[in-house]
Amino acid sequence: MGYRCFEIEEDNGVAHVRMSRPDEFNSMVREFWTELPEIVRSLDATGKTRAIVLSSTGKHFCSGLDTSLLSEGVGGQQGDLSRSQARAREQILKLQDAFTSLEEVRMPVLVAIQGGCIGGAVDLSTACDMRYCTEDAFFCVQEINVGLTADVGTLQRLPKVISEGHAREMAYTGRRMNSSWARDVGLVNEVYPDAESMIQAVLGVAAEIAERSPLAMWGTKEMLNYTRDHTVAEGLNYIATWQAGMFHKEDTREAFIARQEKRKPIYADLLPRSTGL
């Protein structure tokens, strides 16, 4: 299926999803918000994808929400003011869902960032499991610079990725934070000299992830996301329940046999997502 905003390549369990509108700095046009969740959820649905790498093309990773949508307003004026604003809330929740989909899929999502990561692109990146960038990358919570409060994830996820003080500095000032700063505060895992070396390295990390048990990887991602938003006691209780139901003895056995035979283990794919009865 063809997409306006994305190109997809798959190899050995790794799906490379690239934003493909470089001349427009990969701005988030209307189609972006439906295509992204559709892509990641369709990859998840098959059970065959074990890691996703999200990158882009051109000088900048992404310039955020397309200005044409901003000028139109979310949802447009429909009915009286209160009904129109209720409709606007529904539209914002749909935009949020596009990035929440990155957390909800069963495999890790890695994002590779070059140039500007602006506005909505920060929201997107904080919903990914790991972030990597080039030396020329910069990060900007642009919403505050145009009289808006960021509303699709940055203010909720960024303080869970970096310290609250650094998150507030980004959100309050709207400054461009460079790659060195991003690495120092833990926003990104690593900084690379250029996009080519970054993509090669990040695909390598994704390939390493794809060699692990996809069931164990799903459980690991589930637990890390749950622990972020719950107490230690609640997290321990959840992993006990999860493990009781999903302990994967077949994968553990394969891991030990592969080690004895000095080969890489071969794990079964996850089952496709259930579509109902």
Secondary structure, 3 states (H helix, E strand, C coil): CCCCCEEEEEECCEEEEEECCHHHCCCECHHHHHHHHHHHHHHHHHCCCCEEEEEECCCCCECCECHHHHHHCCCCCCCCHHHHHHHHHHHHHHHHHHHHHHHHCCCCEEEEECCEEECHHHHHHHCCCEEEEECCCEEECHHHHHCCCCCCCHHHHHHHHCCHHHHHHHHHHCCCEEHHHHHHHCCCCEEECCHHHHHHHHHHHHHHHHCCCHHHHHHHHHHHHHHHCCCHHHHHHHHHHHHHHHCCHHHHHHHHHHHHCCCCCCCCCCCCCCCCC
